[in-house]
Amino acid sequence: MKSTREIFKNNPSLLQEPQVIELLEYCGELETEIIEYKFEKSNSKELAMIDMLQEVIKGCSDLEKEQMEHDRFGYEAPQYQEAILNLKRYILNRCRDEKIWL
């Protein structure tokens, strides 16, 4: 991304105009807000929960696929009890890591 001053490098005299000074100050404020927003978003527990839920849904889909293959081809049946215990362990570990208390 170009800096705001870089935009005026071909005509630096414009940097003395009151409207341009005001615009540059406004851009600086917006850049600060964007940086703060990105920081808040990257440290958001909501994102951790979304990621965890996506993993859970993926695991459930995998189990459904295993069940369909078992029904269709006679493969070994899915280990539901083991999958549920692994899922519980994953959720609890992830919540502990992200400091999400249930």
Secondary structure, DSSP 8 states (H G I E B T S, - for coil): ---HHHHTTT-GGGGGSHHHHHHHHHHHHHHHHHHHHHHHHHT-HHHHHHHHHHHHHHHHHHHHHHHHHHHHH------HHHHHHHHHHHHHHHHHHHT---
